Amino acid sequence: MKNIIIKNNDNPSKVVIINQIEDIDTALEQLKENMSIIVNASNVNKREGLRMIDFLSGYCYACNGIYKKIDEMIYKFEIKR
């Protein structure tokens, strides 16, 4: 998995590129630490990618967060604090 940091004022976002379903744990850790990540799941098959996006969106919802679709299989997740 490759991580890229994008800084936008005081709210840095990490780009998490998911290559396999096992990368979801690292994406969750990054979301907890940074409160904002951009997930690119276009490298996995569509079914697995949608499962991962569903899982992350459920986690975000449980943590009172939001998510937004940026492009096909690319989403931004953010936890409001």
ChimeraX attribute file (.defattr): number of C-alpha atoms within 10 A of each C-alpha:
attribute: neighborCount
match mode: 1-to-1
recipient: residues
	/A:1	12
	/A:2	10
	/A:3	15
	/A:4	12
	/A:5	12
	/A:6	13
	/A:7	10
	/A:8	8
	/A:9	6
	/A:10	6
	/A:11	11
	/A:12	14
	/A:13	21
	/A:14	22
	/A:15	21
	/A:16	25
	/A:17	21
	/A:18	22
	/A:19	17
	/A:20	15
	/A:21	13
	/A:22	11
	/A:23	15
	/A:24	20
	/A:25	11
	/A:26	13
	/A:27	23
	/A:28	17
	/A:29	11
	/A:30	18
	/A:31	22
	/A:32	15
	/A:33	10
	/A:34	15
	/A:35	20
	/A:36	22
	/A:37	27
	/A:38	25
	/A:39	24
	/A:40	21
	/A:41	23
	/A:42	17
	/A:43	12
	/A:44	17
	/A:45	11
	/A:46	13
	/A:47	8
	/A:48	14
	/A:49	21
	/A:50	15
	/A:51	12
	/A:52	23
	/A:53	21
	/A:54	12
	/A:55	14
	/A:56	21
	/A:57	20
	/A:58	15
	/A:59	17
	/A:60	21
	/A:61	15
	/A:62	11
	/A:63	14
	/A:64	12
	/A:65	17
	/A:66	17
	/A:67	19
	/A:68	12
	/A:69	13
	/A:70	12
	/A:71	10
	/A:72	10
	/A:73	17
	/A:74	18
	/A:75	21
	/A:76	20
	/A:77	23
	/A:78	23
	/A:79	19
	/A:80	11
	/A:81	7
